[in-house]
Amino acid sequence: MLKGVRCETAKCAMEKQWRNKPPGMHAWRRRAAGNYGVRLREKQKVKRYYGVLEKQFTIYFSMAEKGKTNTGEMLLSLLERRLDNVAWKLGFAASHKASRQLVTHGHVYVNGRRVNRPSYLVRAGDKISVKPSERSRQLVTRTLGDGVPSMQAWLQLDAGNLEGTVVALPTREDVQIPVEDQLIIEFCSR
């Protein structure tokens, strides 16, 4: 639909066979990623999904190492428990970045107290609610108006009161991104 008239002929630049190669003069020299590259890519995938920087990720990894359970599962559980992630999973915001901004601007309360740190780790039994002001409630109601999101087993949502509860801590099965946590542990442990 957005292609020009030339794409109806054999001269279409978008559909030529040689266009399927990566950009650059020496694209044919590209090699498959080695062990280091594969492990780095997995770590970067998780960092970008949760929106954490390298220093924050290192802190989470050291916390996961100190735990008594599997380090990979603990790391992903810690990242899932971040307040900005929980607000997004409850449907208070449309995206991770929007939920981070929602928390930073003080629209989210945990157990009746305002928390403006997106990295705040929620615990089992915590109640996450929206600031009682009309403006904050309209902001979240607009997002929830698109439909109530499908809840995970470790979260409960009361859409009428704009309040969510952390029923239990998240497990490895609750992490929805396709990631190999063992590769991340191997990369960070070296």
N, C-alpha and C positions, 0 to 999 in steps of 0.2 A: 504494500500500500504506500509506503514512503519511498520506494525505489523510483528512480527516474525511468523515462521511456527507454533509455539505452539498455536497461536490464531485461527488456523483453527480447533482446537479440542475443547472439552468441558472444558479443563483446562485453558482457556484463562483468565489471571488475569484482563485484561482490561474490560471484558464484564460480569463479575460475578455480580450478583444482589447486593451483599453487598458492592460493590465498589461505589455505588451511594451515600453513606453517606459521610459527611465531615470527614476530617482526625482527628485522635486522638482516644485515648482509650475510652473516655466517650462521643462519638459523639451522643449517644442516649439521653443525658441530655440537649442538646441544646434546648433553648426555642425561641419562636418567639420574635422578637424585640419589645420592649415596645414603649411608646410614645416618650420618649427621644431619643431612638435609631433611630426611623424612621425619626425624625426631623433632627438629626445629620447627617444621611446618605444623606438627600436631600441637606443640606448645603455643605457637603464634595463633592457631585457630581458636584455642580456648581463651587466650588473652583478648582477642578481638571480639569474641562472642560476648564475654562478660564485661568488656570495656575497662580492663585493668591495665596498668602500666607495669613495666618490668620490676620495679622495686616492690610494688604491691604484690605482684605474683610471687616474688621471692619470699615475702613475709608469709603469704598463705602456704607456700610449700614448706617452710620451716615449721609452721604450726601443724601441718599435716604429718610431717616426719615425727614430731613429738607424740602424736596420738598413738594409741595402742592397736588401732585397726589397720586395715590395708591403706597404705599411703595414697594410692591413686584414688580410691573411693573417698577417702577423707578430704582430699584436695577438691574434688568435684563437689562434695557435700558443702564444704566451706564456701565455695564460689556460688552455689545455689542459694545459700542462706543470706547472701548480701541483701540489704534492704531494697536497693533499686531493682534487683532481680525479682524479689518477692512482690513488690508493687506492680511490676510488669506482669508477672504471672497471675496476679489477682485481677488484672484488667483495668487497673487505675490509670494506665497510660497505654498509648498505642505502640510504643517501641521502647527498647532499652534506653536509648538516649533521652526520650521524653520522660521516662520514669526517673532517670537520674536527675533531670532538671526539676521534676515534681518534688523529689525528696530534698534537693538542695535549696529550693525556694520555701521550704517549710510547710508544705501542704500535707505531709504525712505524719501521723502520730503513732507511737508505739506504746502500748499500755497507758494511754492518756497523756503522754508527754511528747512534745515536739522533738523530732530527731531530724537534723538536716545533714547528716552524713550518709552518703550512699553506700559506704563500706560497712555500715553497722551490721553486725551479725545477729540475726534473730534467733531466738531459742524456742523450744517446744513450749506451747502455751501462750506465747505472745499474741496480743491483739493489735492488728495494724488497722488504723482507721484514718479517715480523711479529716482534715481540719474542719471544725464546726462552722466556719464562715460560709456565707452563701456563695461567694466567688469560687472557693475551693471545691465545694460540692457540685457546682455547675460544671466546672472543669472536668471532674471525674465522671459525672453523670453523662456528659456528652460522649465520653469515650466508651462507657458501659452501654450507652444507647445503641451502639452498633450490634450488641448482642453479648450475652454473658459468656465469657471464655470457658473452655472446658477445663475444669479444675483437676489438678493432680491430687493424688491420695494424701499428700502431706499438708494440703491447704484446704480451708473451707471459706466460702464467701457468703456473706449476708448482704445481698445487693440492695435491699431496702434501706439498711442503715449505713451502707458504704463501709463495711467493716469486714476484715478477714482475720482468720485465726490460723496460727501454725499448729497443726494437730500433732505432728511428729517431725523429726528431723528427716531431711531428704536422703534417699538411698541412691545407689548407682543406677537403678532402674528408672528413677525419676529424671535423670539427666537425659534430655532429648536430643542433644547434638551427637552426631556420629564421631566419636573420638576414642582413640586408643590410649587409655590412661597409663598403661605400662610404658609406652614410648616416651611420654612426658616425664615419668619418674626416671627412666634411664637417662634422659637428656639432662635433667636437673641434678642428678646425683653424681655426675662426673666431676 
